[in-house]
Each structure stands twice: as C-alpha cells, then as structure tokens.
Amino acid sequence: MSGGCVGGGGNDTPIYEPIPDPDIPDPEGEWSYDTDITWYNDAQTEFLIDTPSKLAGFARLVNSGNDFEGKIVRLTKPVNLGAKYWTPIGLSHDGASFSGTFDGQGYAISNVIVKKQNSGSNFGFFGVNNQGTLKNINLVDVSISVLNDADGMAQLWVGGLAGYNYVGTITNCTVTAGSVSAATKEWNVLVGGLVGFHRNGTIKDCKSINVNVSASYIGEITEDSLWAVCIGGFVGEIETGTVTNNTVIGGEITSSAGGIAPNIRHAHIRGGFTGRVEGSTVYGNTAVITPKIGWDVRESPAKSTDNI
C-alpha cells in the first residue's frame, strides 16, 4: 500500500538531529510500560477511557493485534500524556492497525510526544487507521519527531493525528500547536500536520492550527536513487478518497533534500495544504500558512488543485 510518491534511497548517513520543542519537557519513560487494560472485555462493544494509562492500554491492545472492528472507544475526560513518550495506536498495516471507532468527544489530549528512530513507518497519535473512524479528537501540543537513517528502512508516513489513513473516516478532529517532523535516508517521506498519507476514505471538517511541519530526505543522491518528499500543512499526500472542508491556520512548512542531479527519478513536493493529490475529490479546504509555501516539483508528474 505505497503512495504515488515512489522512491528508494541512497547510501550515506548524513547528520540529523530532531529539534525538541522547548515548551515541552523531555519525558522519562514510555506509556507502553504503564498501561491499564482492566477496562477491556472482549464481549463488550463500547468502552470509556478517562486516564492516560487506560489510553495507553488501548494503544497496547491495538498494537497487540486487536483492531477493535465493530467496537467504539470514547474519551470521557481530558488526558495529559506529557509525563512519558507516546507509542502510536496501530503501528503497522498487517495485524496491528485500528479498524473501530474512536470518539474523543472534544476532550483535549495534550502533550503527545513521539520520538522514534529506525522503528517503523507510521507515526502520529495513531499510526495506522485502517478502515476505522476517528472523530471529535482534540490534540493539543504535539511533538512528533521521527528519523530513519539505517539501511533497509521503509518509507515514513507521519502526521499529528495519524501517519496513514487507509479507507478510514476522520471527522471534526483538530491538532493545535506543536511540531511534526520526519527524515529518512531511503525511500519516501510523507508528512502532514494532521495526516501523513491519506488513501481512500474521507477526511472532513478537521483543522491543523499552528503546527510546524518539516520533512527531509537525507540519503545520498545518485543516478540510481529513488526517493520523494511530500509535505503539506494538513496532509502529505492524498491518493484517492475525499478530503473536504478542512483548514490549516498558522505554522510553518519546511522541507529539504540533497543536491539535484540530472536523470534521477525523484520528487520534492510541498504545499500549504497538501503536497500531492491524485485521483481524489478535494475541495473547500483552506490554508493560511506563515510563511506561505508554494508548489515545488522536480522531475515528478503531479496534480495540483486550488487547495494547494
């Protein structure tokens, strides 16, 4: 399930140091080691979550193979995750993704801190939303920093709310303040303030507010290298599906790649709302970015819309 930004990587390992958010303290420990799953009963179809440990238990269950298909999880109180690093909910497409319904009911989930190196492809509050429904989620102060600088690592899909939304529905969700950044030595990096890669499904009535987004390809560029950087204030790449009535307000977009050489199949694509659109219904979206970042394409066919 790869995106239209298709590529591979180089060989050298450049220096890359994720920049921490100075307003968010460096936490100690991981929420994955402080989980509460006593609330879960497989015979039930609806569940209520009101503590960070229960929310971490939810992530643990999904990442252990429980996709929650046909089940509903509701947040009933604000949750502050700042004491520990967060492990995304649904880390892979095969056997560890989310397919149920998560309703944040508008309560704030604050200080979502994800910092990973060479540990996978999909990162955000959710890693992979696979045919699930995410609604009324209010993330505040996110700090997501991902680096793949080892040989043989897969492409990166990184977003504030979800790294990869596959045939899923996302409605009335907001990411407010913070940063989402990713860098890779090989293949592709798709990064957005809300979602990294959207394929099929629907995203509507969502917002990214004052989220700084950055993406970098850090591998050596040769005539044989294949890579792509797709970055947007809202979503890195949209490949099929519907994305309507969403908003980006504030924040900055930065992206980089190595020197450009002739006859190399590569792309460096960025936009205020999205980096790339293909075969999708995209309308009614707005992006107010400081500074305004335009379209940047090098040797890669791509489709622009009035949302970009």
GIJOLIN-V814164 format. One record per backbone hydrogen bond with DSSP energy under -1.0 kcal/mol. CO is the residue of the C=O (numbers start at 0). NH is the residue of the N-H. E is the energy in kcal/mol with one decimal. If there is no record, write none. Layout:
co:CO nh:NH e:E
co:CO nh:NH e:E
//
This chain:
co:3 nh:5 e:-1.5
co:20 nh:23 e:-1.7
co:28 nh:84 e:-2.4
co:29 nh:32 e:-1.6
co:30 nh:33 e:-2.0
co:36 nh:39 e:-1.5
co:40 nh:43 e:-2.1
co:44 nh:71 e:-3.0
co:46 nh:73 e:-2.8
co:48 nh:75 e:-2.7
co:50 nh:54 e:-2.0
co:51 nh:55 e:-2.5
co:52 nh:35 e:-2.4
co:52 nh:56 e:-1.8
co:53 nh:57 e:-2.0
co:54 nh:58 e:-1.9
co:55 nh:59 e:-2.2
co:56 nh:60 e:-2.4
co:57 nh:61 e:-2.2
co:58 nh:62 e:-2.7
co:60 nh:65 e:-2.3
co:61 nh:64 e:-1.8
co:66 nh:98 e:-3.3
co:67 nh:70 e:-2.3
co:70 nh:100 e:-2.2
co:71 nh:46 e:-2.2
co:72 nh:102 e:-2.9
co:73 nh:48 e:-2.7
co:78 nh:109 e:-2.7
co:80 nh:83 e:-1.5
co:82 nh:27 e:-1.3
co:84 nh:30 e:-2.9
co:88 nh:126 e:-2.1
co:89 nh:127 e:-1.1
co:95 nh:91 e:-1.8
co:97 nh:129 e:-2.3
co:99 nh:132 e:-2.8
co:100 nh:72 e:-2.9
co:101 nh:134 e:-2.4
co:102 nh:74 e:-2.4
co:103 nh:106 e:-2.0
co:107 nh:78 e:-2.7
co:108 nh:139 e:-2.1
co:109 nh:80 e:-3.0
co:111 nh:142 e:-2.9
co:112 nh:85 e:-3.4
co:113 nh:144 e:-2.9
co:115 nh:146 e:-2.1
co:120 nh:156 e:-3.3
co:122 nh:158 e:-2.2
co:124 nh:88 e:-1.9
co:125 nh:162 e:-1.4
co:126 nh:163 e:-2.0
co:127 nh:97 e:-2.1
co:128 nh:165 e:-2.6
co:131 nh:168 e:-2.6
co:132 nh:101 e:-2.9
co:133 nh:170 e:-2.3
co:134 nh:103 e:-2.6
co:135 nh:105 e:-2.9
co:136 nh:173 e:-2.8
co:137 nh:108 e:-2.7
co:138 nh:175 e:-2.7
co:139 nh:110 e:-2.0
co:140 nh:111 e:-1.0
co:141 nh:178 e:-2.2
co:142 nh:113 e:-2.4
co:143 nh:180 e:-2.8
co:144 nh:115 e:-1.9
co:145 nh:182 e:-1.7
co:146 nh:117 e:-2.3
co:147 nh:184 e:-2.1
co:149 nh:152 e:-1.1
co:155 nh:189 e:-2.8
co:156 nh:122 e:-2.2
co:157 nh:191 e:-1.8
co:159 nh:124 e:-1.4
co:160 nh:125 e:-3.0
co:161 nh:195 e:-1.6
co:162 nh:196 e:-1.8
co:163 nh:128 e:-2.7
co:164 nh:198 e:-2.7
co:165 nh:130 e:-2.5
co:167 nh:201 e:-2.2
co:168 nh:133 e:-3.0
co:169 nh:203 e:-2.4
co:170 nh:135 e:-1.6
co:172 nh:206 e:-2.2
co:173 nh:138 e:-2.8
co:174 nh:208 e:-2.9
co:175 nh:140 e:-2.9
co:176 nh:141 e:-2.2
co:177 nh:211 e:-2.5
co:178 nh:143 e:-2.5
co:179 nh:213 e:-2.3
co:180 nh:145 e:-1.9
co:181 nh:215 e:-1.6
co:182 nh:147 e:-2.4
co:183 nh:217 e:-3.0
co:184 nh:9 e:-1.5
co:187 nh:155 e:-2.6
co:188 nh:229 e:-2.3
co:189 nh:157 e:-2.7
co:190 nh:231 e:-1.9
co:193 nh:160 e:-2.0
co:193 nh:161 e:-2.1
co:194 nh:235 e:-1.4
co:195 nh:236 e:-1.4
co:196 nh:164 e:-2.7
co:197 nh:238 e:-3.1
co:198 nh:166 e:-2.9
co:200 nh:241 e:-2.5
co:201 nh:169 e:-2.7
co:202 nh:243 e:-2.1
co:203 nh:171 e:-1.5
co:205 nh:246 e:-2.3
co:206 nh:174 e:-2.2
co:207 nh:248 e:-2.7
co:208 nh:176 e:-3.4
co:211 nh:179 e:-2.7
co:212 nh:253 e:-2.3
co:213 nh:181 e:-1.4
co:214 nh:255 e:-1.7
co:215 nh:183 e:-2.1
co:221 nh:224 e:-1.1
co:225 nh:7 e:-3.7
co:226 nh:266 e:-1.1
co:227 nh:188 e:-2.0
co:228 nh:268 e:-3.4
co:229 nh:190 e:-2.3
co:230 nh:270 e:-1.8
co:233 nh:193 e:-2.6
co:233 nh:194 e:-2.1
co:235 nh:274 e:-1.1
co:236 nh:197 e:-2.7
co:237 nh:277 e:-2.0
co:238 nh:199 e:-1.0
co:240 nh:280 e:-2.9
co:241 nh:202 e:-2.2
co:242 nh:282 e:-1.4
co:243 nh:204 e:-1.3
co:245 nh:285 e:-2.1
co:246 nh:207 e:-2.3
co:247 nh:287 e:-3.0
co:248 nh:209 e:-3.6
co:250 nh:289 e:-1.9
co:251 nh:212 e:-3.0
co:253 nh:214 e:-1.6
co:255 nh:216 e:-2.1
co:263 nh:265 e:-1.1
co:266 nh:228 e:-2.0
co:268 nh:230 e:-2.0
co:272 nh:233 e:-2.4
co:272 nh:234 e:-1.9
co:275 nh:237 e:-2.9
co:277 nh:239 e:-2.7
co:280 nh:242 e:-2.8
co:282 nh:244 e:-1.4
co:285 nh:247 e:-2.0
co:287 nh:249 e:-2.7
co:304 nh:307 e:-1.5
co:307 nh:271 e:-1.2
//
